[in-house]
Amino acid sequence: MRPIPTLNGLATTLLFLTCSAVGAQTPPPKAADGKTLSMGLGSSGGKLLARDELRTCFTQRDVLAGRLSEADGQRKALDAERDAIGQERAALVAERTELDKKTEVVKALAPRLEAFKLKFDNFQARVTAFNEANRTGMSADRQRAELQREQVELQASQKALEAERLASIGPAEEAVNRFNASAAAVEAKATDWNQRNGKLNEQSQAVADDRQTWVTECGNRRYREDDETAIRKGQ
């Protein structure tokens, strides 16, 4: 987009247009066979385009217009795709927040599981010592009954903890796997987008370079109107 000219710049532009209008009162030299025209910023001087050169310039102009249109279409599509990838990444950030909540529940179980393990190991050690002592009598019977009662309590605690662990870890693992798969897919899209965007930038630069060459070789030179008419007729 062209910048809005400043007051001085605008005055210069108006002066240029005024000078051009005055100059237009004196027509440029014409070829013997008729009026001369320009496809762009052609000056009145310089060598006229021959008919074959003019035909080539017209062809190049049409090709460039097609390449520019194609590049613009690809740019719009890539921009839309970039926005979609950005939205997917934003959704992943929100999903990660929920995932962290699930993993925090799992982490909260860790100290309780460790405490149970210590309690269970202590119980096992006391059971082993009791069995190795091979004691008899009422005192031994009371100790055996106490150990059996403690064993029932430990088994109940173990069952409850295991159920709670599975209820937390199962969904958490599924959520983590699902999240990782989604994140990998989005990053793959981003990588592919970056590659295609780089190629399009190169193509756009090539079009810009070719257009500048066309301006120099065609747009800044004049040609005979009769030659254009002949070319339009296929001559």
C-alpha positions as CSV (number, residue, x, y, z in Angstrom):
1,M,0.0,0.0,0.0
2,R,1.4,3.4,-0.9
3,P,1.9,5.8,1.9
4,I,-0.2,9.0,2.1
5,P,2.0,11.8,0.7
6,T,3.0,14.7,3.0
7,L,2.1,18.2,2.0
8,N,5.4,18.8,0.4
9,G,5.3,15.4,-1.3
10,L,1.8,16.1,-2.5
11,A,2.9,19.5,-3.9
12,T,5.7,17.7,-5.8
13,T,3.3,15.2,-7.2
14,L,1.0,17.9,-8.4
15,L,3.9,19.7,-9.9
16,F,4.9,16.6,-11.7
17,L,1.4,16.1,-13.0
18,T,1.2,19.7,-14.1
19,C,4.5,19.5,-15.9
20,S,3.4,16.3,-17.6
21,A,0.2,17.9,-18.7
22,V,2.1,20.8,-20.2
23,G,4.5,18.4,-21.8
24,A,1.7,16.5,-23.3
25,Q,0.8,19.5,-25.3
26,T,3.9,18.8,-27.4
27,P,3.4,15.2,-28.6
28,P,6.5,12.9,-28.6
29,P,8.1,12.0,-31.9
30,K,6.0,9.4,-33.7
31,A,6.9,6.7,-36.1
32,A,5.9,7.3,-39.6
33,D,3.2,4.7,-39.5
34,G,1.1,6.2,-36.6
35,K,0.6,6.8,-32.9
36,T,2.8,5.4,-30.1
37,L,1.7,4.1,-26.8
38,S,3.2,2.7,-23.6
39,M,2.3,-0.3,-21.4
40,G,3.5,1.5,-18.3
41,L,5.9,4.4,-17.6
42,G,7.3,4.6,-21.0
43,S,9.1,7.8,-21.9
44,S,8.7,9.6,-25.2
45,G,12.3,8.9,-26.1
46,G,14.2,5.6,-26.5
47,K,14.0,2.9,-29.1
48,L,10.5,1.8,-30.0
49,L,9.6,-1.9,-29.4
50,A,9.6,-3.9,-32.5
51,R,6.5,-5.9,-33.2
52,D,8.0,-9.2,-32.1
53,E,9.4,-7.6,-29.0
54,L,5.9,-6.1,-28.3
55,R,4.3,-9.5,-28.8
56,T,6.8,-11.0,-26.3
57,C,6.1,-8.2,-23.8
58,F,2.3,-8.8,-24.0
59,T,2.8,-12.5,-23.4
60,Q,5.1,-11.9,-20.5
61,R,2.7,-9.4,-19.0
62,D,-0.2,-11.9,-19.1
63,V,2.0,-14.6,-17.6
64,L,3.2,-12.3,-14.8
65,A,-0.4,-11.4,-14.1
66,G,-1.3,-15.1,-13.7
67,R,1.7,-15.7,-11.5
68,L,0.8,-12.7,-9.3
69,S,-2.8,-13.9,-9.0
70,E,-1.7,-17.4,-8.1
71,A,0.8,-16.2,-5.5
72,D,-1.9,-13.9,-3.9
73,G,-4.3,-16.9,-3.8
74,Q,-1.7,-19.1,-2.1
75,R,-0.9,-16.3,0.4
76,K,-4.5,-16.0,1.4
77,A,-4.8,-19.7,1.9
78,L,-1.6,-19.9,3.9
79,D,-2.7,-17.0,6.1
80,A,-6.0,-18.7,6.8
81,E,-4.2,-22.0,7.6
82,R,-1.8,-20.1,9.9
83,D,-4.7,-18.7,11.8
84,A,-6.3,-22.2,12.1
85,I,-3.0,-23.6,13.5
86,G,-2.9,-20.8,16.0
87,Q,-6.4,-21.7,17.2
88,E,-5.4,-25.3,17.6
89,R,-2.4,-24.3,19.6
90,A,-4.6,-22.1,21.8
91,A,-6.9,-25.1,22.4
92,L,-3.9,-27.2,23.4
93,V,-2.9,-24.7,26.0
94,A,-6.4,-24.9,27.5
95,E,-6.3,-28.7,27.3
96,R,-2.9,-28.7,29.0
97,T,-4.3,-26.8,31.9
98,E,-7.0,-29.5,32.4
99,L,-4.4,-32.2,32.0
100,D,-2.2,-30.7,34.7
101,K,-5.2,-30.9,37.1
102,K,-5.5,-34.6,36.4
103,T,-1.8,-35.3,36.9
104,E,-1.9,-33.3,40.2
105,V,-4.5,-35.8,41.5
106,V,-2.1,-38.7,40.6
107,K,0.8,-36.9,42.3
108,A,-1.3,-36.4,45.4
109,L,-1.6,-40.2,45.7
110,A,2.1,-40.8,45.7
111,P,2.8,-40.0,49.4
112,R,-0.2,-42.1,50.5
113,L,1.0,-45.0,48.4
114,E,4.5,-44.7,49.8
115,A,3.1,-44.5,53.4
116,F,1.1,-47.7,52.8
117,K,4.2,-49.5,51.4
118,L,6.2,-48.6,54.5
119,K,3.3,-49.8,56.8
120,F,3.0,-53.0,54.7
121,D,6.7,-53.8,54.8
122,N,6.7,-53.3,58.6
123,F,3.8,-55.7,58.9
124,Q,5.5,-58.3,56.8
125,A,8.7,-58.0,58.9
126,R,6.6,-58.6,62.1
127,V,4.8,-61.6,60.6
128,T,8.1,-63.1,59.6
129,A,9.6,-62.6,63.1
130,F,6.4,-64.1,64.7
131,N,6.6,-67.2,62.4
132,E,10.3,-67.7,63.0
133,A,9.8,-67.4,66.8
134,N,7.3,-70.4,66.7
135,R,5.8,-69.2,69.9
136,T,2.8,-70.9,71.6
137,G,0.4,-70.1,74.4
138,M,-2.2,-67.5,75.0
139,S,0.2,-64.6,74.4
140,A,1.1,-66.0,71.0
141,D,-2.5,-66.6,70.2
142,R,-3.4,-63.0,71.0
143,Q,-0.4,-61.8,68.8
144,R,-1.5,-64.1,66.0
145,A,-5.0,-62.7,66.1
146,E,-3.8,-59.2,66.1
147,L,-1.6,-59.8,63.1
148,Q,-4.5,-61.4,61.3
149,R,-6.8,-58.4,62.1
150,E,-4.1,-56.0,60.9
151,Q,-3.7,-58.1,57.7
152,V,-7.4,-57.7,56.9
153,E,-7.2,-54.0,57.4
154,L,-4.1,-53.7,55.2
155,Q,-5.8,-55.7,52.5
156,A,-8.8,-53.4,52.6
157,S,-6.6,-50.3,52.5
158,Q,-4.6,-51.7,49.6
159,K,-7.7,-52.5,47.6
160,A,-9.1,-49.0,48.2
161,L,-5.8,-47.3,47.2
162,E,-5.4,-49.4,44.1
163,A,-9.0,-48.6,43.0
164,E,-8.3,-44.9,43.6
165,R,-5.0,-45.1,41.7
166,L,-6.5,-46.8,38.7
167,A,-9.4,-44.4,38.7
168,S,-6.9,-41.5,38.6
169,I,-4.0,-42.8,36.5
170,G,-6.1,-44.5,33.8
171,P,-7.9,-41.3,32.6
172,A,-4.7,-39.3,33.2
173,E,-2.7,-41.6,31.0
174,E,-5.3,-41.6,28.3
175,A,-5.5,-37.8,28.5
176,V,-1.7,-37.5,28.3
177,N,-1.5,-39.8,25.3
178,R,-4.3,-38.0,23.6
179,F,-2.7,-34.6,24.3
180,N,0.7,-35.7,23.0
181,A,-0.8,-37.0,19.8
182,S,-2.7,-33.8,19.3
183,A,0.4,-31.7,20.0
184,A,2.5,-33.7,17.6
185,A,-0.1,-33.3,14.9
186,V,-0.3,-29.6,15.3
187,E,3.5,-29.2,15.3
188,A,3.7,-31.3,12.1
189,K,1.2,-28.9,10.6
190,A,3.3,-25.9,11.7
191,T,6.5,-27.4,10.3
192,D,4.8,-28.2,6.9
193,W,3.3,-24.6,6.9
194,N,6.7,-23.1,7.5
195,Q,8.2,-25.0,4.6
196,R,5.4,-24.1,2.2
197,N,5.5,-20.5,3.4
198,G,9.2,-20.3,2.7
199,K,8.7,-21.7,-0.8
200,L,6.0,-19.2,-1.5
201,N,8.2,-16.3,-0.3
202,E,10.8,-17.5,-2.8
203,Q,8.2,-17.7,-5.6
204,S,6.9,-14.3,-4.7
205,Q,10.4,-12.8,-4.8
206,A,11.0,-14.4,-8.2
207,V,7.8,-12.9,-9.5
208,A,8.8,-9.5,-8.2
209,D,12.2,-9.8,-9.8
210,D,10.7,-10.9,-13.1
211,R,8.2,-8.0,-12.9
212,Q,10.9,-5.5,-12.4
213,T,12.7,-6.9,-15.4
214,W,9.5,-6.6,-17.5
215,V,9.1,-3.0,-16.4
216,T,12.6,-2.2,-17.6
217,E,12.4,-4.1,-20.8
218,C,8.8,-3.5,-21.7
219,G,6.9,-1.2,-19.4
220,N,9.3,1.7,-19.8
221,R,9.4,1.6,-23.6
222,R,6.9,2.8,-26.2
223,Y,5.4,0.9,-29.1
224,R,3.4,1.6,-32.2
225,E,-0.4,1.4,-31.9
226,D,-0.5,-0.2,-35.3
227,D,1.7,-3.0,-34.1
228,E,-0.6,-3.7,-31.2
229,T,-3.6,-3.8,-33.5
230,A,-1.8,-6.2,-35.8
231,I,-0.9,-8.5,-32.8
232,R,-4.5,-8.5,-31.6
233,K,-5.5,-9.7,-35.1
234,G,-3.0,-12.5,-34.8
235,Q,-0.5,-11.0,-37.3
